Amino acid sequence: MTDFGTPGSFPTPPMPPSSGARTGPPWEQPGSFFQRWLDTAKLILSDPMNGFADVRRTGGLGAPLTYYFAGSSILLIGVLLLNLVGFGLPGLASGDATGGFMAAGGIVVIMLFVVAAIVVGFFFFTGIVHLALSLLGGANHGFEATARTFAYANGSVAPLAFIPFCGALAGLYGVFCAIMGLAKMQDTTPVKAAIAVFSPMILCCVLWVIVVMVIGVGGAMTSGLSQ
């Protein structure tokens, strides 16, 4: 017997925190850019619940945001190409060079604005969703898990949104993927995840009703004072 204890009685060092055996989607594995993106999109879109079972809840937002921007870029390029062939930009569709040049300049400005809106909108939307999920008692992991969910769900469905007659369906399926993914990533129920995902829309509707009521009351007061 020594001060260091008997052989074999040394305390076992603590195990490092487990990531739940999640190794990350194909996007976070070695390979070609296009193939990793395609494999991840197929995994998320074909079976969102099981697709998100291997997505890590932590590890930084660099990889998922790059994936999200890659998918969004395909959407933006698709919209641009549709505009160039005459959908919404008569100047470019016609032989009017001046009109085409001005329209092209307008596209650049619009695209820059859209990119900025995508970045700001992403964090604003995911922040509201995570807050709502926390209030419902369903946020069992950090904000990063929520952000990763929407980066992979929206990044996967975005390229389908510019296809004519498929935009609305793609948007609805993207919401479904986000709900199923959020339930898996946050270890919560699909019902709580759905309420949280729809909370930004509910908030916008409430704010719109308040604005309409304020305008209506203000108009009534103004009308009463003028009589």
C-alpha positions as a printed Julia matrix, in Angstrom:
227×3 Matrix{Float64}:
   0.0    0.0     0.0
   1.44   3.35   -0.96
   0.21   6.89   -1.13
  -0.62   6.23   -4.74
  -2.98   3.33   -3.94
  -2.78  -0.31   -4.81
  -2.12  -1.44   -8.36
  -5.25  -1.37  -10.43
  -7.03   1.01   -8.07
  -6.17   4.23   -9.85
  -9.26   6.31  -10.69
 -10.46   6.02  -14.26
 -10.0    9.31  -16.16
 -13.26  10.94  -17.23
 -14.46  10.11  -20.72
 -14.6   12.97  -23.22
 -18.09  14.27  -24.0
 -19.89  12.05  -26.46
 -21.28  13.49  -29.66
 -23.91  10.75  -29.82
 -21.84   8.78  -32.37
 -22.64  11.46  -34.95
 -19.86  11.61  -37.52
 -21.35  14.32  -39.71
 -23.11  14.25  -43.11
 -21.21  13.53  -46.36
 -20.64  17.29  -46.72
 -18.33  17.22  -43.7
 -16.36  14.24  -45.0
 -13.46  14.19  -47.47
 -14.35  14.17  -51.15
 -15.2   16.36  -54.09
 -17.25  19.49  -53.5
 -20.11  18.58  -55.84
 -20.35  14.93  -54.77
 -20.36  15.8   -51.06
 -23.12  18.36  -51.62
 -25.18  15.99  -53.77
 -24.87  13.09  -51.32
 -25.89  15.31  -48.42
 -28.89  16.73  -50.29
 -30.06  13.22  -51.23
 -29.69  12.1   -47.61
 -31.62  15.05  -46.17
 -34.37  15.16  -48.8
 -35.01  11.41  -49.06
 -35.4   10.8   -45.32
 -35.06  13.93  -43.15
 -35.43  12.14  -39.81
 -32.68   9.61  -40.49
 -30.72  12.09  -42.55
 -30.27  14.35  -39.55
 -29.42  11.42  -37.27
 -25.78  11.71  -38.33
 -25.54  15.52  -38.4
 -23.41  16.76  -35.52
 -24.93  19.27  -33.12
 -21.63  21.11  -32.63
 -18.41  21.61  -34.54
 -18.77  25.14  -35.84
 -21.05  26.79  -38.38
 -18.47  27.11  -41.15
 -19.28  23.83  -42.94
 -23.1   23.99  -42.67
 -23.23  27.66  -43.69
 -21.0   26.95  -46.71
 -23.41  24.17  -47.67
 -26.37  26.53  -47.22
 -24.76  29.23  -49.36
 -23.87  26.67  -52.05
 -27.51  25.58  -52.28
 -28.74  29.17  -52.22
 -26.26  30.1   -54.95
 -27.77  27.47  -57.23
 -31.17  29.05  -56.58
 -29.88  32.56  -57.34
 -28.13  31.45  -60.52
 -31.28  29.64  -61.63
 -33.41  32.74  -61.04
 -30.87  34.85  -62.93
 -30.92  32.5   -65.91
 -34.72  32.55  -65.98
 -34.62  36.34  -65.97
 -32.07  36.41  -68.76
 -34.34  34.41  -71.04
 -37.2   36.83  -70.54
 -38.92  36.09  -67.24
 -39.27  39.52  -65.67
 -36.56  41.43  -67.56
 -37.96  42.65  -70.91
 -34.85  44.71  -71.62
 -32.65  41.64  -71.56
 -35.08  39.5   -73.46
 -35.36  42.04  -76.28
 -32.67  43.42  -78.5
 -32.55  46.71  -76.62
 -28.88  46.9   -75.58
 -29.38  49.92  -73.33
 -32.34  48.34  -71.6
 -30.39  45.1   -71.26
 -27.4   46.86  -69.72
 -29.58  48.7   -67.21
 -31.43  45.49  -66.41
 -28.14  43.66  -65.9
 -26.99  46.38  -63.52
 -30.28  46.04  -61.68
 -29.72  42.31  -61.37
 -26.33  42.85  -59.73
 -27.82  45.22  -57.18
 -30.72  42.88  -56.52
 -28.41  39.88  -56.14
 -26.19  41.73  -53.66
 -29.26  42.71  -51.69
 -30.56  39.14  -51.77
 -27.23  37.74  -50.53
 -27.24  40.19  -47.61
 -30.88  39.34  -46.89
 -30.06  35.61  -46.93
 -27.33  36.05  -44.31
 -29.31  38.36  -42.01
 -32.56  36.46  -42.53
 -30.94  33.12  -41.71
 -29.73  34.17  -38.27
 -32.87  36.2   -37.53
 -35.16  33.3   -38.44
 -33.16  30.61  -36.64
 -32.85  32.87  -33.58
 -36.64  33.24  -33.31
 -37.15  29.51  -33.86
 -34.62  28.59  -31.18
 -36.16  31.08  -28.74
 -39.64  29.68  -29.37
 -38.37  26.13  -28.95
 -36.7   27.13  -25.68
 -39.97  28.6   -24.4
 -41.7   25.33  -25.29
 -39.09  23.37  -23.36
 -37.87  21.61  -26.5
 -34.42  23.18  -26.95
 -32.33  20.44  -25.36
 -29.19  21.51  -27.19
 -27.62  24.84  -28.07
 -28.41  27.34  -30.79
 -25.78  25.79  -33.03
 -27.86  22.62  -33.37
 -30.83  24.7   -34.57
 -28.68  26.7   -37.0
 -27.14  23.51  -38.39
 -30.62  22.07  -38.92
 -31.8   24.98  -41.05
 -28.5   25.26  -42.93
 -28.72  21.67  -44.14
 -32.52  21.62  -44.63
 -32.73  24.9   -46.55
 -29.46  24.34  -48.39
 -30.77  21.01  -49.68
 -34.15  22.24  -50.89
 -33.09  25.67  -52.24
 -31.98  24.46  -55.72
 -35.47  23.05  -56.32
 -37.21  26.35  -55.57
 -36.42  28.05  -58.91
 -37.88  25.22  -61.01
 -41.13  26.48  -62.59
 -44.27  25.23  -60.82
 -42.14  23.57  -58.12
 -41.2   26.57  -55.98
 -44.19  26.37  -53.62
 -43.94  22.6   -53.25
 -40.2   22.84  -52.62
 -40.81  25.48  -49.96
 -43.38  23.31  -48.19
 -41.1   20.29  -48.31
 -38.27  22.42  -46.95
 -40.46  23.3   -43.96
 -41.18  19.59  -43.44
 -37.46  18.75  -43.57
 -36.71  21.53  -41.08
 -39.38  20.29  -38.65
 -38.22  16.67  -38.78
 -34.58  17.71  -38.6
 -35.16  20.03  -35.66
 -36.98  17.31  -33.75
 -34.02  14.98  -34.3
 -31.31  17.54  -33.61
 -32.93  18.92  -30.45
 -34.3   15.62  -29.12
 -37.81  17.03  -29.02
 -41.22  16.17  -30.47
 -42.22  17.05  -34.05
 -45.16  19.02  -32.62
 -42.9   21.34  -30.61
 -40.52  21.6   -33.57
 -43.42  22.52  -35.88
 -44.71  25.23  -33.53
 -41.19  26.66  -33.27
 -40.66  26.59  -37.06
 -43.96  28.38  -37.69
 -43.38  30.88  -34.85
 -41.73  33.55  -37.09
 -44.77  33.46  -39.4
 -47.12  33.62  -36.42
 -45.14  36.57  -35.05
 -45.36  38.38  -38.4
 -49.14  37.82  -38.53
 -49.54  39.15  -34.98
 -47.43  42.21  -35.77
 -49.43  42.8   -38.96
 -52.72  42.65  -37.03
 -51.33  45.11  -34.47
 -50.2   47.5   -37.2
 -53.6   47.32  -38.94
 -55.38  47.94  -35.64
 -53.15  50.9   -34.82
 -53.72  52.39  -38.27
 -57.46  51.81  -37.93
 -57.64  53.41  -34.49
 -55.48  56.31  -35.66
 -57.7   56.83  -38.68
 -60.85  56.75  -36.55
 -59.4   59.26  -34.1
 -58.33  61.56  -36.92
 -61.77  61.32  -38.5
 -63.44  62.09  -35.16
 -61.29  65.13  -34.54
 -61.97  66.5   -38.01
 -65.74  66.39  -37.57
